[in-house]
C-alpha cells in the first residue's frame, strides 16, 4: 500500500543525502503487476522495476545500477532468504517489507538489521483478489546496508527529530520488549554462525555419494526378498 512507502520516505531521503544523491534510483527486483513502481513514482522517485529474473541477473552480474533496493519479496519458498542474503552481501542500502515474525527466524538471525514499525497495520492489495481481505500478520521494514548500519548514530538522531514516522528499532530485543515478536526459540546469532560453518565443513569433508545406493531394509518385509527386491505386490 502507498502508506508503506510513505512510512519509509524519510529514511530513503536520509540515505540519498548521505550518498550525495538528490534523486536516488530505487530498485525493486520482484515484478508482480508493476504497481510498486507506480506508487514509488507518485512519491517522486526514479524506479527500476522490470519483469526479469532477479536471481539470474545476480548470477550473470547483470543487475542494474541503483542506489537503494526496496521491495516486498514473495513470501513463498525461499525468496525472503535469498533476497536478504543478496542484500547483506551487496553492501548497498536495502528496505525489505516482510512479516514481523521473520525477525525471529533463522535466516534473519543477524545483528546487521534495523527495523521500522509501521505507523498502521498495512492492508495489502493482491492481484486477481488472490489474497485475504485483511492481512493476518503484522509487517516490519527490515533495513540495512550502506549508511543504515555504518552511520546508525546519526540516523537515530535524525529520526528523533521527526514526527509521525514509524518507530525506529535497533535490535530484536527491542521488538520483543514492544510485543512485536517473541524471542522464544530464537537462534543465537553466534551459535547460528557456528552451525553454518560446521555444516559447510561437514559437507565438504563428506565422502562422495553414489548415484546408485543399495536398498536399505530396516524391517523384514514379506513382500521383499533378503536383498530388498520386491517379489510381489501388496495389493
N, C-alpha and C positions, 0 to 999 in steps of 0.2 A: 504493500500500500504506500501511497505518497507520503503519509506521515512517517513511515520508517526512514525514508530518505531525508525528510526534513530533520529528523532527530539527529542524524549524523552529519548534516551540513556544516555545523560549526567545527567539527573535527576535520572534515575534508578541507575546509578553508584554512584551518590552522596548519594542516600538513602541507598544503600548497604554499603557504607563506614560508614555512620552514625550508621548503625546497626552492624558494625563489621563483615560484610559478604563480602568475596572476590568474591563469586559466588552466587548471590541471586537466590532464586527459585521464578519464576513468575507464576502466576495463572490466566488463562483465563477461566471463568466458562461457557461461551456460545460457544457451539460447532456448527460450520457450516459445513465446509468440512475439517477442520484440518489445513488449510493453516496458520492460525495465529501462531501456534507452529512452523511450518516450517520456517517462516520469523524470529521469535524471536531467534530460534536456530542458524540461519545464523549469528546473531549478538553475539553469544557465550553464550547464557543464558540457564539455566535449566528451563524447562517449564512443567507445569502441565496443560494439555488441553485434557479432555476426554469427551466422549458423555454421559453425566449424567444430571440428573435433579437438577439444581442448587438450586432451592427453596426447594425441598425435602431434599437435603443434609443439608441445613440450619436448616430446621425443625427437622431433626433427628440428628443434631450435627455430621455430617459425612463429613464435609469439610476437604480437605487435609491441611497439614502443609505447609504454603507458607510464603514468605517474602513480596511480593508486588502483588497486584491484578491489572492487566492491561487488558482492554477489550474494544471492540466496541459493546456495548449492542444493542440488537434488538430495533428498533425504534417504533415498533408497540405495541399496547395495553399498559400495564403499566410496561413494562420491565425496562425502564430507571428509573422510580420512585422507583421500588423495589430494583434495583441494587444499586442506590445511597443511599437509606435508609439503606441497609445492610452495605455498605461501611462506612457510617458515624458512625454507631454503632460498627463496628468491631474494630476500633482503629488502624488498620493496614494501611500502605500507599496504595493509590489507584490512578490509572490513567485511566480515562474514556474518550474515544473519542466519542463525540456527536456533533450534530449540534449546531452552536454557538447560535442560537435563544433560546436554552433551558436555557441559563443563565438568561433569562427574565421570565422564567416560575415559577409557584408557587412552584413546588416540588424542585427547585434549590434555593429557597429563603433562603439562609443561608450565614453566614459570615465565614464559615469554609472551603471555597474553594479558591484555586489559579487557574490561567488559563494560558495555554501556547498557544500563537497564532502561528499556523503553519507557517513554512518558505515558503510554497507554497500552492496553492489550491489543496487539496487532490482529486485524482480520484480513485474511488473505483472499485474493481473487484467483480462482482456479479456471484454467481453460476448459471449455466444454462442460463446466459445472461438475468436474470430477471430484472435487474436494468436499469436505464437510462445511455446513453453513457457518460454523464458528470453530475457530482453532481450539483443539483440545489441549494445547500446551502453551506455555509462556515462551517468549522469544528473548534472545540476547544478541547484541552485537559483539562478536569476538574480534578483537582488534590487535594488531601487532605490526612488526616490521618498521623499518625506517625510524623516524623521529618518535613514533609512538612508544618505543622502548628505549631508544638512545637518549631521549630528552623528556623522560616521564615527569620529572620535577617541574619543568616549565609548563608542560601540558596540564598538570594538576592545578598550578597557579592560574593559568588561563581559564580553565574550566570553572574554577570557583568564582571567577569574575562574571560569569554568565548567569542568566536566569531562564527559567522554563526550558531547560535542557535535560536530557537523560542523566541519571546519576552515573558518575564515573567510578568504577570499582577496580582496584588494582590487584586483587587476589581472590582465589576461590574461597578462602576463609571468610572474606567479607560478604561474598554471595550467600554463604551458609548463614552468617550472622543476620542477614536480612530475609532469611527463609526463602530465598530464591531457589536454592538447591539443598540437597542433603549430602553430607560428606560420608555417609555410611558406605563402606566398601570401596571408597575412592582409592585408587592405587597411588602409592608414594612415588613422586617423580624420579627420585634417585633409584629406588628399587625397580621401577619400571624400566629405567635405562639399563640397569644391570641385567635384567631379564632379557631385554632385547639383544644386548651384546652376547650373553650366554647362548641365546637361541641361534645367533649368527655363527658363533664358534662351533656349536653342536652340529649345525647344518653343514658347515664347511668341512668338518672332520669326519662326518659320517661316510661309511663306505657306499659306493655307487649302488643304486638299486637296480635289480634285474627287471627287464620288461616282463619276463615270464616267471612268476613265482609259483612254487608248488601249492596246491590247495591245502589249506590248513584245516585239519579236522579237530575240533575241540571236543566234540562229543560223538560217540559212535552212532551212526545213523543206519537204520535198516534199509534205507534207500540208496546207500553208497557202499562200495567195497572198501578194503583196508587202505587203498591208495587215495580214497576220496572221490573216485569217479562214480558218477550216478549210474546205478544199474537198473532202476525202474522209477517211474513217475509216482508221485504221491497220490494223485487223484485220477 
